[in-house]
Structures are given as C-alpha cells and as structure tokens.
Amino acid sequence: MKTSTKKSPFSVKVGLAQMLPRRRYHGRRQRRSSPHGRGSRRLRRHGLGARAADIRAHGGVARMSDPQLIKEIKQSVTIPVMAKARIGHFVEAQILEAIGVDYIDESEVLTPADEENHINKHNFRIPFVCGCRNLGEALRRIREGAAMIRTKGEAGTGNIIEAVRHVRSVMGDIRVLMNMDDDEVFTFAKKIAAPYDLVMQTKQLGRLPVVHFAAGGGSDPSGCSHDDAAGMRWVFVGSGVFKSGDPVRRARAIVQAVTHYSDPDVLAEVSCGLGEAMVGINLNDDKVERYANRSE
Ligand SMILES: O=C(CO)[C@H](O)[C@H](O)COP(=O)(O)O
C-alpha cells in the first residue's frame, strides 16, 4: 500500500473534514487559497451537498463528487486531498485514483453501493481510510486493505457522542486484548469476526496496526480534544465547523485544542469567543438516520 509522498500533516477533504495531527501544528500557512473561499463556493454551486451535514439535510442518493471539482480543488491547494467513494463502489475509487487524489475515504456518509462487500483496497495503490464502530470492524477493513481507520461517529450531526462511543469501544477492546492469554485470542478473534493474525498483531502492538483517527461529529475545540484525551492519535475536524458562525476561527481553535489537548489553560483560551456553534442534532431520537449502521 502506497503512502502519500506529500509531507504536510494537513489535508483537504472534499466537502468534509480536515485531518488534524496531534502536536504537529506549526501555525504555518499551508494553502495557496482557502478551502472556505473558492473551493466551498464551488461545492455549493455544483449542488454537491458534499458536507456530511448537507448530505444529511438534503437526503437522496449521495455519490462521489464531480471529478472536475476535485481536480480544481487539487489545483488550488498545496496540501493532500481526500475524496469519498461509496462503500463497495470500486469504479468510483478507480476514477478517484485516476484523477490523482491523495487518499480515498470509503465512506458510509455516501449512499452505499454494495450491501455486502467493501472495496477490495488491495487492488489500488492509493491509500484508503475506512470507518469503524468497534475493533472487529476496524480489523476487517484493514484486512481488505485500508491504510487508515477512523471512527464512524455520526457524521453531519455536530455531536460527538457516537465518536466517543466508538473510540471507547475500540480502545476498550484493545485493552482487554492486551491482558488476554495468547490461547484466548483465537476465540476472541472469532467473537469479533476479525482475522486472527491482525487481532494478534493488535495485541502485540497495543494499538491498531494502522493510523487511527477520531471522526464523526467533532465540531468544537473541546469535543475534538476530548477524542484526543480518550486515546486517539489523530482527529478529523467535522463538517459542523462550516455550520458555525465563524468557521475559520473555529477551525483554528480546534487545531490549537487538538495540539494542546492536555492543557486546560490553552483549551480555555481557544474556546473563548468563537461565536455561534452548529446547532447540531441530538441522537436520542430514533428518527435520526444512523449512517454508522450502513455497513459492517
Ligand atoms: O468524512 C467522514 C466520513 O466519511 C468523516 O468522518 C466526517 O468528518 C464525519 O462527519 P462530520 O464531518 O459531520 O464530523
């Protein structure tokens, strides 16, 4: 599996989140032009509804973004670009690879194309990220060739409760696994429906064998640093940022919060005066569609 040759720890996600590394923000200007400017106006003009919150609000079938739009975004930024393909839609993934995006997110936020099968990611050179709710799901995606894993959370809600649930589930299972006798791993692997070798590797490493992001609903500094504090190494800033009063300021604050997640003084400072937050969606209502349950 190829990894990107670009050195920047940032990326633009087409219509969605940026990936934030913990402790690696140097305050550099990374973009030639802001994704809040030309890029996002184009997203609206093309009617892609490509942010998770918009997809949720608009309904209908959500597909890969227009390749022309993705090419234009690639031309206008210097940082890596991640684009989404529908779950199981290997042709969308082939198109994204052909136009040279840096990463593909096989995403439950788009309408799944295949109810049973994910993309065989070993057939591609481009790195994929896939979502998970638990350890078994994460290791199944890695067996299919995912180079990165993110929690699913509940995209487009501006609510981190599901991301926290998924972080807790994966990290909790890894802790259980680490304390397990080697003889018990066969049954544990069967129980979580994951390949034995990857379960054993996870036990030995004490973490997933690939980079692991917190994602889904992170729309404020405290929420994103909460995911960090719960043991995640990387965070996707959620599309809820774009539904707030001052997205640029909020995004900057989130970068600082994730960087200094263990320093409450910095967290207090960067949380001040950010203006209106995304209203968000409460997830105790059964009528809210769960994107996270769209695939296993
Ligand atoms: O892109 C994703 C999934 O494909 C991210 O997980 C997404 O960021 C989740 O939604 P939100 O942006 O609302 O947090």
The ligand as a Gaussian input file, in Angstrom:
#p B3LYP/6-31G(d) Opt

LIG

0 1
 O      -15.784000      12.175000       6.209000
 C      -16.056000      11.475000       7.103000
 C      -16.630000      10.164000       6.876000
 O      -16.623000       9.890000       5.518000
 C      -15.807000      11.974000       8.453000
 O      -15.872000      11.010000       9.397000
 C      -16.745000      13.072000       8.666000
 O      -15.961000      14.120000       9.065000
 C      -17.791000      12.791000       9.661000
 O      -18.806000      13.771000       9.704000
 P      -18.662000      15.216000      10.283000
 O      -17.925000      15.924000       9.227000
 O      -20.033000      15.723000      10.443000
 O      -17.900000      15.108000      11.553000

